[in-house]
Amino acid sequence: MRRALPLLAAAGVLATVTVPRAVGAGPLFQRNVEGSSNPDAANWRGGEPEIAVNPRNPKNMVMVWAAMKQLTDPKSHVTYPGLVAQFASPATGMQTIQCQMATTFDGGGTWDAVVFPLREKPSCGDPMVVADSTGAFEITYDLMGSVFTPSTEGTQPTDQVAASRSTDGGRHWTVPVDVGTIVDRPFFRIDPSTDWLYEVSGSPITLSTPRQFVMSTDHGKTWTARQSFPSDHLAVNHGVIATTLQSGNPATFQFAVSNDNGASYRQEPVSGASTGGTGDWVSADPTHREAFAVMQQVGDALEVLTTTDGGRSWTKPVHVSVPGRGIALPWFDYGPNGDLGVMWKSTDAKSGQFLVYAALMKAGRATFSRPLRISSVPSAGADFVNEGAGDDLSWITVDRSKVFIGWGDRRTGIVQAWFARVPRSAF
């Protein structure tokens, strides 16, 4: 039920790197949200955390993540491959995947667990969360399984992505509705100019069916008929929908944009982007209608380009990395004032451990800040292969005065959802 993001091979092909600086306890706050909000956290492993901030009360945030619970009496003397164990029956010693959620009203200092709205189905995965201009939160997620077989994952043809809304800061949620696309790695965006919701999901692993796109103009109550979508990620602002993809051999970075609600796309190469890259991240700058940023991995660095005219022209590529270290599970996104944040798990090939780093391209500037070390101690398991299907995504959310980072960390011995808060001034 997950897409393996590629690890970077060693290749120092990009010169625009800077020396990282560490952050002490003063400007950096980090918390094991899963461990602090779930009394049974020792029996759960969780990853893929995502964070949304209430624009009317920035101290109010919702964090969601995927989690699996270890059973107490697995089948003895049997070794199970990691990927198999994620979705297997209790005979393998692992329950089916679930979603967890916590909310904070003090800027992330304390988090309270919230019951995830699953309707009648027992299983949940790939949760994502956004906040709209009124301060309401919206979530989408894979809603799976049958009440008659609660220990078995559902199948793609029958299980759909669901959506739910909260108007009280994330404490309570509406009964989820099916959005109309089949499960597997939904990506979820909100257009800040209209509060319209946009969702893409489908099977990026088998490619047996194309990715599917839907949108809602009434806060998730109803959704449009599904349409085919050309790639994985999406971004949207002022009604302009964008995505990116890799095409050809060597891979050429492509940008696709739609001005008719996904009915058609104009696609062309990202001018100036390196060939042979991997990844397809895209984000919309909310301060300008046709402004977007795209990101790919090239060697041991992240390459970012921006456009202000819907992809007709692009800035020169900007590269960010930590010298001598690899990159895994990156994410980037714009904030409401045009700041662009990027984070990643910075991997050490010798130790197999990672540290989390982040950088910020402040509005009006053309380069990123020096990479800032976010996690205070190293952790093992930086990627899909090491963590299995329970942690294939990390997160960054940029506010007007702070940057929030979420990642799966294994410093306690089991992967759990961690959170960090960093002042904008620290970058």
Summary of the structure (lengths in Angstrom):
residues: 427
radius of gyration: 20.0
end to end distance: 35.6
largest distance: 60.1
contacts: 1547
relative contact order: 0.17
helix: 6%
strand: 43%
